[in-house]
């Protein structure tokens, strides 16, 4: 009887309130009560609101839930996503007497929850969950229906993503078709029901992304789903449930995960200060996250050129396809392995382990030794891995979707013929030999250091005149007659500062070698560039970089602290840049959102000013010849610093152009006249700068850029959009003011710099003037050089053949006959 009186009072109040035309908020809907266009349902804490809404640029009406306290209406759930209501129709949401939720247009049902429980009331909970709850008891957490069981494109705190294994119910996110249309789009983000727990992104039925398996803390090395100061993740994996969820660490934080229309899972946090959603992280971090990018037994390494290689002991299955950058065919064993072959294992570290859909778990393998033994006993086993969370996992089919991480990841052990592996005896011999060599090197280093210090004091020069190690007379003449005031640092000091070049201190790696962070005894932080023996940068390039940069002083050039020549070791010591290099920001889908337009613009202008100094204002006229995103370092305030002068050349005051038979640089940044004919000038650097500008604006790499509608590279794509009058479509999605004059001006300047003919390109001093000016630029860009992907591929094939796989953009050398 009390329940009937409650319903009577609620119904009476609703009839009275229906006379008001203004929007009215209530906290629940009882049976036979209706929510109309001008009424909303609000959660008790005021965080969420349910009602009718229209997406941007649309007049269609939908029932949805959004954040009430966020000034920019952001919908997290939609009921009638497939059946919009026309603006002219009378829309209503009601709870029937039988307990069904119905959305109707002109009294015609267009959506329902298909619920049939009596004595229910419809409530919007504090966490944004719309539920059919017991009308008498508010304490029950068992609901006959809830919106959290019917997700849209958004995951908010408290929602679950995964499977109820008892009912075989799956909870997954589905992208909107567009910003104006919330009907299901192409992409779904879900828990993989096969193999070990991992999350996948599918485009239709095709997997386009797979995380690593859950390791007890995160999925593989994915930081997007790993807890931080904003949220705490939760993962349940048992015989009943497999699901992922999260909670914000602070009630004042508003955050959400969204599957965008383009297929990215991004974590956003609302900024009250700027009143906008700020991207914290994106699940897909780079191109290597594309599912099975390198085919079976292939391995992807972001920053490599090409990015795909084969696991050691394997080779491309179809070499011709790999030469065309088609890696889908994968790799095959270089030496066959069968059941009669003596076998061992090769360890691969810092990897995302292969797709576990075809793997199996060895329940009785309690440690790594037992896991290895299980794989050896099984003739069909090709690899194994082991973690505390998942135990022993073995694979019997080809290994798919393997990638290398800069840090983190897991270990994978691939079965190989013993003939392909080093024996334990040889390994032990290598250790003894290494220790002997290390002791000898330490003693010799001390002797050389003492001798070099005496010569340093005598000559007051940063470079001791060691036999075969000093600059040539020609190099000294080009560098000028003044002493190079750069200290020669001893090997022991550098080794100690970097904790003996430990892996924990490694902050970068590329074709040149590795970079380590170090701390000197006085507390100064340094970055040590330790050149690889096969880097291609010989003693000549090393001395060239030391001599040149020691004479250069500009706020947009990196400062060289010292150098070391120790036997066949060559090291450069720079000031430490806490934000590392530009490529880690603009090409990282998780970090590019943090690079707002003002910062990007300041970086563009800073690089331009640094080049003006090199080309015009320094004591030496210098052509850099290897300007690229990874050679732009960023200090603590995001100021750009041009680095890596190993390939730089000096010009005389009246010298405009020079030619070389030994072309050195990085594909995607080299000017056409230089890559093809070996001619370089200040305009070669201008071309590289233009490529950089377009990469900074778009967030895409020039080399390897892909568009489904054409085969143009990034330069051609930008030029095409410019000619079509739609340059805004070129701008990185994280930049809100795509149509601002400043953004358009930078695109135009970038295109002027990458024109085919050197004489058409502006000088860097003119570039700075154009960037600083508020007047329109009258000159229109002409066709860029190397504007199609095919052009570059053909050049690659004719000049160099296959490019080695590295962990960064590699500087290559081409030899041209004359």
Residue, then its C-alpha position, 0 to 999 in steps of 0.5 A: x500500500x505504501x508503494x501505491x501511495x508513493x507512485x500516486x504522489x510521483x504521478x501527481x507531481x509529474x502532472x503538475x510539472x508537465x504544465x511548465x514549458x521550461x526544462x525541468x529536472x527530476x530524479x526518477x521515472x515511475x511506471x506510466x510516467x513520461x519524460x518529454x523534450x523539456x524534461x531531464x533526469x539528473x543523478x543525485x550528485x548532479x554529475x550526469x543528466x539524461x534527456x533528449x539531445x541533438x548532435x552537432x550539425x544535426x536536427x535529429x533527436x536522441x535519448x542520451x546521457x551526458x556529463x551535466x557539469x561539463x560545459x561542452x555537452x558530451x554524450x556517453x550513452x545513447x538509447x535510440x542510436x539506430x532510430x533518430x527522432x525527427x525534430x518535428x516529431x513529439x518525442x517521449x521516454x516512458x516506463x510502462x506498467x509492465x516495466x519496459x523502457x520505451x522511446x517513442x516518436x508521435x506515440x510510435x515506439x522506436x526503441x525499447x529496453x525489452x525489460x519486463x519487471x514490475x514494481x520498478x522505477x527508472x533511476x540515473x545513478x551517481x556513476x551515470x548508470x541508468x537502471x531499472x531498480x526496485x521501487x521499494x528498496x534503494x539498497x539493492x544493487x541488482x537491476x533488471x536492466x542497466x545502460x552499463x550493459x548496453x555500452x555506446x562509444x564511451x567507457x566511464x568509471x564503473x563500466x565494465x568491458x569484457x565477458x560474463x562467461x555464464x551468460x555469454x554476454x559481451x560488453x564492448x564499445x562501438x564507435x559512432x558513425x560520425x560526430x553527427x550520427x551516433x549509429x554504430x560505426x566501423x570500429x568495436x573495442x572489446x576483450x578478445x575471447x580467444x587465448x589469454x586476456x587481451x583487448x582488441x580493436x576490430x574494423x568490422x570483423x577484421x582485427x586492426x589492433x591487439x594489446x599484449x596479454x594481461x601481465x598482472x599490471x597492464x596489457x602488454x606495455x600499453x600505458x593507456x590502460x595502465x593506472x596513473x595519477x588520473x585513474x586506477x584500473x581493475x581487471x577480473x579474470x576468473x571462471x565467471x567474468x573476464x572484464x576491465x574497468x577503471x575508477x578515477x583517483x579523485x572525485x573531482x576528475x572527469x575522464x572517459x575512454x572513447x572509441x573515435x570514428x577513426x578507430x582510436x581508443x583515447x583517454x580524455x580528461x576534462x580541463x576546467x581551466x581551458x574548458x576542453x577535453x584533453x587527450x591523456x593517452x591513446x591505446x595505439x601508440x604508433x604504426x607498429x600497433x597495426x595488427x600483424x603489421x609484419x606478417x608471420x614471424x616478422x617483428x615491427x620496430x617503430x622508427x626503423x626504416x623499414x619498420x618491419x624485419x624478421x625475427x633473427x633466424x628467419x628471412x622474408x618469405x617473398x623478398x620481392x614483396x618486402x622490397x615493395x614494403x609489403x610485409x604481409x607475407x611474413x618470414x620463414x625459417x632460414x634453417x628448417x626445424x623438424x622433430x629430429x632436429x636438435x633444438x634450443x631457444x633464442x630469447x627476444x626481450x622487450x617485445x609484445x608477445x605474439x597473438x595468443x589466439x592459437x596458443x595454449x597454457x601449460x598448467x603444470x609448468x611452474x617455472x621457466x625451466x619447466x616451460x622450456x622443457x614442455x616446449x622441447x617435448x612438443x614437436x609442434x611447439x615453436x615458442x614459449x613465454x612465461x609471466x607470473x599472471x599467465x603462467x607458461x604459454x606455448x605457440x604451435x603456429x606461426x607467430x603473429x603481431x610481434x613488436x619491439x618496445x623501447x622499454x617494458x614488454x615481455x620475453x619471448x623464447x623462439x625454438x631454433x636449431x642448435x646450429x643457429x645458436x651460440x653454444x654455452x661454451x662459446x658464451x662462457x668464452x665470450x664472457x671471459x674474453x670480454x672481461x679480459x678486454x674490459x680490464x685492458x681497456x680500463x688500464x689503457x684508458x687511464x694511460x691515455x687520459x693522463x697523457x691527453x690531460x697533459x697535452x690538453x694543458x699544454x695546447x689549451x685545446x679541446x682536442x688533443x693531437x693524438x696520432x691519426x685522431x686530430x683534425x686534418x689541416x684542411x678541416x682546421x682551415x675550414x673551421x678557422x684558426x681559433x682554438x676549439x675550447x671543448x674539453x676532451x673527456x675521459x672514457x672512465x668519467x663518461x662510463x661512470x656517469x652513465x652507470x657503465x652504459x646501463x640499459x636503465x640509462x639508455x634514452x635513445x637508439x638509432x642507426x648512429x648508435x645509442x644515447x645514454x643519460x648521465x650525471x657528472x660528479x658535479x651533478x650536471x646532467x648530460x646526454x652521451x651519444x655513443x657511436x656504433x661501430x657500424x653507424x656509418x659515421x666515421x672518424x671524419x664525421x665525428x671530428x667534423x661535428x666536434x669542430x663545427x658545433x664547438x664554434x656555434x652558439x645559439x639558443x636553438x642549437x644544442x650545446x656540446x659539453x665535450x667529446x671522447x675518442x677512446x680506441x675505436x670508441x667515439x662519444x659526444x657529450x651534449x647538454x641533457x634535454x629532458x623532453x628528448x626529441x621532437x619525433x617522440x611528440x609529433x608522431x606519438x598518438x598519445x603525446x601529440x594531443x599534449x602538443x598544443x598549437x602555440x608550442x608547435x608554432x614556437x618550435x617551427x619558428x625556433x628551428x627556422x631561427x636556428x637555420x638562419x644562424x647556420x646559413x647566414x649569421x654564424x662565423x661559418x656558413x653551415x649546411x646541416x644536411x640531416x635535418x629531421x624530427x629526431x634531430x630536433x631536441x626539446x629542452x624543459x620548456x619545449x624550446x627546439x635545439x638543432x642537433x647532430x652536425x656529423x654530416x654538416x658542411x661549411x661553405x665559403x662566403x661566395x659559395x652557393x652550391x656544392x656537389x658530392x658523389x657520397x650523398x648522405x642523409x635521411x629519406x623523406x627529408x632529402x631534397x630531390x637535387x641532393x638525393x638524385x644528383x648529389x647537389x646541396x646548398x642552403x636550399x637543401x636544408x630549406x627543403x628538409x625544414x619544409x618537410x619538418x613543418x608539414x610533419x609538425x602540423x599534421x602529426x604524420x611522417x612524410x615517409x610511410x604516409x598512407x592515404x586510402x584515396x591516393x598514393x601521394x606522400x605527406x607533401x603531395x597530400x598537403x599540396x593536393x588539399x591546398x589546391x582544393x582549398x581545404x588545408x584544414x583537413x591536413x591539420x592534426x586532429x588534436x589542434x582545435x583552431x585548424x582554420x586560423x591564419x597562423x596555421x594556414x600560413x605555416x602550411x603555405x610556408x611549408x609547401x613553399x619550402x618543399x617545391x621541386x626547384x631549389x630556386x623556387x624555395x625561399x631562404x630561411x631568413x625569408x621564411x622567418x619574415x613570412x612566419x613573423x608577418x601578419x600580411x598574407x603571403x602572395x606567393x603560391x606553392x608549386x609542385x613539391x619534390x618527391x610528392x608521391x610514395x612511388x617516387x621515393x620507393x623507386x629511388x630507394x630501390x635503384x640507389x640502395x636496395x633494402x634499408x636496414x631495420x633500425x630503431x630510429x630514422x636512419x641516415x643513409x649513404x648513396x654513392x653516385x657515379x659521375 
